[in-house]
């Protein structure tokens, strides 16, 4: 009887590992912040098709994975649509403050924005619509490469630290 115990224990351990692995894959798939389980080549091909598609009448939605690819290629400028105080408290690294609430007062800054890079607008995420409004205004001013990162601060800080402006007091 004791000679079958190791084989039985090994079989049970393998079944437990298989069940745990499948459970993990299902949980990752159902989690909105789960890890993308596709080859890197597919993500790069996806961003290339996304960039080349024509849709300049509205800002394009952009996922975290697409945003990271654009930032890695230095092909995007992040625009924080929240108030300057919120920006100072924490923003995506490299982002420029362009508060939608002061849109009319920001025309000098808007005129300096590049037309050859993606302008990616963001705000808090979730129900925040400031980035959508800012994106529409930019498209209305003739910018063709405008995207909105709807995940915003909320999604970004789950995986990355926020940058903060140094206090000048």
C-alpha positions in Angstrom: 0.0 0.0 0.0 2.8 2.4 0.8 4.3 2.0 -2.6 1.2 3.6 -4.3 1.1 6.6 -1.9 3.8 8.6 -3.7 2.2 8.1 -7.1 -1.2 9.1 -5.7 0.3 12.2 -4.0 2.0 13.2 -7.2 -1.2 12.8 -9.3 -3.1 14.9 -6.7 -0.4 17.6 -6.7 -0.5 17.8 -10.6 -4.3 18.1 -10.6 -4.1 20.9 -8.0 -1.5 22.8 -10.0 -3.6 22.5 -13.1 -6.7 23.7 -11.3 -4.8 26.6 -9.8 -3.4 27.6 -13.1 -6.8 27.5 -14.9 -8.4 29.5 -12.0 -5.6 32.1 -12.3 -6.1 32.5 -16.1 -9.8 32.9 -15.7 -9.4 35.4 -12.9 -6.9 37.4 -14.9 -9.2 37.4 -17.9 -12.2 38.6 -15.9 -10.2 41.3 -14.1 -10.4 44.7 -15.9 -6.8 45.4 -14.8 -5.6 41.9 -15.7 -2.4 41.3 -17.6 -2.7 41.1 -21.4 -1.8 37.5 -22.5 -1.0 38.1 -26.1 2.3 38.2 -27.9 4.2 41.5 -27.9 4.1 41.4 -31.7 0.3 41.4 -31.7 0.3 44.5 -29.4 2.7 46.3 -31.7 0.7 45.4 -34.8 -2.5 46.6 -33.0 -1.0 50.0 -32.2 0.3 50.3 -35.8 -3.2 49.7 -37.2 -4.7 52.0 -34.6 -2.3 54.8 -35.5 -2.9 54.5 -39.3 -6.7 54.3 -39.2 -8.5 57.5 -40.2 -10.7 59.0 -37.5 -9.8 62.6 -37.1 -13.3 63.8 -36.4 -13.1 62.5 -32.8 -10.4 61.7 -30.3 -9.5 58.0 -30.3 -9.8 55.9 -27.1 -6.5 54.5 -26.1 -5.8 51.6 -23.7 -3.0 51.4 -21.2 -1.0 49.0 -23.3 -1.3 51.2 -26.4 -0.3 54.3 -24.3 2.7 52.5 -23.0 3.8 51.6 -26.5 3.4 55.2 -27.7 5.3 56.5 -24.7 8.1 53.9 -25.2 8.5 55.2 -28.8 8.3 58.9 -27.6 5.4 59.3 -30.0 3.0 60.8 -27.5 2.6 63.9 -25.4 0.4 63.5 -22.3 -2.1 66.3 -21.5 -3.6 66.4 -18.0 -7.1 67.9 -18.4 -7.6 68.3 -14.6 -7.0 71.5 -12.6 -3.5 72.8 -12.0 -3.8 71.9 -8.3 -4.8 68.3 -9.1 -1.8 68.1 -11.6 0.6 69.3 -8.9 -0.7 66.7 -6.5 0.1 63.9 -8.9 0.2 63.3 -12.7 1.5 60.8 -15.3 5.2 61.2 -15.8 6.1 63.7 -18.5 2.5 65.1 -18.7 1.8 68.7 -19.4 -1.0 70.5 -17.5 -3.7 71.8 -19.8 -6.8 72.2 -17.7 -10.0 72.0 -19.6 -11.7 74.3 -17.2 -9.3 77.1 -18.5 -9.6 76.1 -22.2 -10.1 79.7 -23.5 -7.2 81.0 -21.4 -4.8 78.3 -22.7 -4.8 79.1 -26.4 -1.1 80.2 -26.4 -0.1 76.8 -24.9 -2.4 75.0 -27.4 -0.8 76.7 -30.3 2.6 75.3 -29.2 1.4 71.7 -29.1 3.1 69.4 -31.7 1.1 68.2 -34.7 3.4 65.3 -35.4 3.0 63.5 -32.1 -0.1 61.9 -30.5 -1.7 64.2 -27.9 -3.1 61.9 -25.3 -5.6 63.6 -22.9 -6.4 62.1 -19.5 -8.0 63.0 -16.2 -9.0 61.0 -13.1 -10.5 58.0 -15.0 -13.8 56.4 -14.3 -16.6 58.9 -14.8 -14.3 61.9 -15.5 -15.1 63.6 -18.8 -12.6 66.4 -18.8 -10.2 64.4 -21.1 -13.0 63.8 -23.6 -13.9 67.5 -23.7 -10.3 68.5 -24.1 -9.8 65.9 -26.9 -12.8 67.2 -28.8 -11.6 70.8 -28.5 -8.1 69.8 -29.8 -9.7 68.0 -32.8 -11.8 71.1 -33.4 -8.6 73.1 -33.6 -7.3 70.9 -36.3 -5.2 68.4 -34.5 -5.4 64.9 -36.2 -3.5 62.8 -33.6 -5.7 63.1 -30.5 -6.4 60.2 -28.2 -8.1 59.9 -24.8 -6.8 57.6 -22.1 -10.0 56.9 -20.2 -8.3 54.8 -17.5 -6.6 58.0 -16.4 -4.9 58.5 -13.0 -7.0 55.8 -11.5 -5.8 53.0 -13.8 -2.2 54.3 -14.2 -1.4 54.4 -10.5 -2.4 50.8 -10.0 0.8 49.8 -11.9 3.0 53.0 -11.9 3.9 55.8 -9.5 2.6 59.3 -10.2 5.0 62.2 -10.7 4.5 65.2 -8.4 5.5 68.7 -8.9 8.0 70.0 -6.4 6.6 72.5 -3.9 8.1 76.0 -4.4 7.3 77.3 -0.9 
